[in-house]
Amino acid sequence: MDMLIAPERLELAEAVRDYLAGTHGPEVLRRLDAGPNRDPAIWQGLVDMGLPGLLVPETHGGLGMGLLDAALIARECGRVCLAEPLVESAFVATPWLIAQGQTANLAAVVAGEYRPVAAHAINGWVADGEGESVASIDPLRRLAAPVEAQSDDPLLLDLGALMSAAQLVGLAEAMLDQAVEYAKIRTQFGQPVGAFQAIKHKLADVSVALEFARPVLWRAAQALDDGAESAALHVSHAKLVATDAAYLSAESAIQVHGAMGYTYEVDLHFWMKRAWALGGAWGSRAFHLARIDAAVIGAAHPIGPENTFA
Amino acid sequence: MHLAYTPQQQAFRAEVRAWLAANVPPAPLLTLECEEGYHQHVGWERQLASGNWGMVTWPEAYGGRGLDLIEWLIFEEEYWGAGAPLRVNQNGIFLLGPTIMEYGTPEQKERFLTPMAAGEKIWAQAWSEPGAGSDMAAIKTTAFRDGDHYVINGQKTWSSRASFADWGFGLFRTEEGSQRHKGLSFILFDLDTPGVTRRPIRQLHGHPGFAELFFDDVRVPVENRLAGEGEGWNVAMATAGFERGLMLRSPGRFQAAARRLVELFRQHEHAAAPSAREAVARAWMDAQAYAYNTYAVAAKIMAGGKIGAEASLNKIFWSELDRTMHRTAMQLLGAAAELRHLADGSINEWLEGYMFSLSGPIYAGSNEIQRNITAERLLGLPRVGAG
């Protein structure tokens, strides 16, 4: 039993974090917002790091890594509010196709030339898919009304929910960082507003929510990767706590920014809108809560201290 | 990350489970906050020690089993799952013990750890003073040197277990005229030393769970000081780290409470508010999250890491989780919430537990202090006031 994420597993995610921090700052979001939302050069950078093939077996030219690795990287994508459809394509649709034995196009996936799209009935839209455009409040999301039949496969839903949870954690972390930085520089009553306990305690609460969302996320990723019978329960748990943490972080961050936070000029809104989008995608709060309810209150799952990892 | 127990860990779990099944008292003990219940719990500590279960992580030389933190967590899971009694010596085994392990001399380890694991000496803590609560650096009680003794004068308060315990530990000002964190020393003392007066304080449940301690020229040998003279603050912070960080509240306790809450909900489902249903699911989620986090912290420590200011996040989370779970139970109980005994004659443990849960966000550094620590040390927000 080991809940530690091995340092060597963190290295790739840290490399992705460094790369995105250096190439995908808020100025990029503004440029994409003013233009066509997508940038082949950004996508190519992700391809050069091997990320579309992260979950593709090595026999097909991919990196052959697992869902925990993907979740670690999805969190980094959330942290920078990545616009390119890496997570939904490479970490949701691709492993789902592989699980169904659809391996014909994997070389093109690894090369970044083919970006699989998976439409699930629970969403009612497809991200970065073909079809009539559907407007999202998130200016960098590209939603389309699905033209093909939508799947109702629970594995696809779990992959989507897990990777949304991972991005939500990254989004929440980034919004907390933005609020902290603003609270340090904005002065009122002769001191930084971050010196006031009312601000400190609000932001400390976000830290608490995140501290106890992260291990749920990693545990869910590992459970789904292991093919554990209870994986769906843990994915729902992760989706709920990540969504709650992201909403809390967003509302706390806008409050700390004051009226500045309500403007289009401050970067915060990009992250906040992505959090709203992903919080409802791949299963609403009610959907995931119902799965937990059925397992825990409905006695479908063993609970109690002897069953921590059941 | 590997989410399966080794065969050795599974065998250990089976061993713990079998011992507890044969030894846990069939009926709950009286509360350890009353004198009779205290002595019942001391008896239980000695029974645990007879099976060599006093503190499984300690070296065998001090009455432990030399096990690692994962095995400790397994022990705790089985312990709380079996409905075993509260640990009356928790101040000793979970707080002072690890501190002595880190800062004590070989003589101090031999002298204090062995009887602690054996349940022979029960420990009280003596941090707070009338003028030093959340602001612990405002401690005024003095312990000045007189030859090979310290002479203690002053007053401590809210001293947990001090109504009945054998020994106490706390911070005292050993340097005359010193201020704040400086000039403090960490001293252990026999509560029966001449000059110590205990005045039990009746808590809101009616029992004397803590006490005031008055020190009137109390002579304590210098060898009872832990670490160097004047280094007490850092030693106390290490103790507080254990308290907030890992050991004091193992996840098994909350997971067991969450399971009982689920069972209570099933009994009251027909009359439960819709919000109760989510609160019950949430109790399971949060207790599980706390367990995963504890396993991650344990793994980090085993890999050579340390617990830092994130211990404050832990303390906020478990104390508020505990209060929320018990509040949910009180609401489910409805008109029965106020009854000290339920229809079957058993003690209303949810009521007792709710009262106790109200102390969690206050003791071990109030949650307001923990939020300040979080904001200043983890988030880097500006510090204000005297630090």
Interface residues (C-beta under 8 A of the other chain):
Chain A: M1 D2 M3 L4 I5 A6 R9 L68 L176 V180 A183 K184 Q191 P192 G194 A195 Q197 I199 K200 H201 L203 A204 D205 S207 V208 E211 F212 A213 P215 V216 W218 R219 Q222 A223 D226 A228 H237 L240 V241 L289 I292 D293 V296 I297 I303 G304 P305 E306 N307 T308 F309
Chain B: M1 H2 L3 A4 Y5 T6 Q9 R13 R17 I70 E76 E77 E78 W80 G81 P251 G252 R253 Q255 A256 A258 R259 V262 F265 R266 R277 E278 V280 A281 W284 M285 D286 Q288 A289 Y290 A291 Y292 N293 Y295 A296 A298 A299 K300 A303 E310 L313 N314 I316 F317 E368 Q370 R371 N372 T374 A375 E376 L378 L379 G380 L381 P382 R383 V384
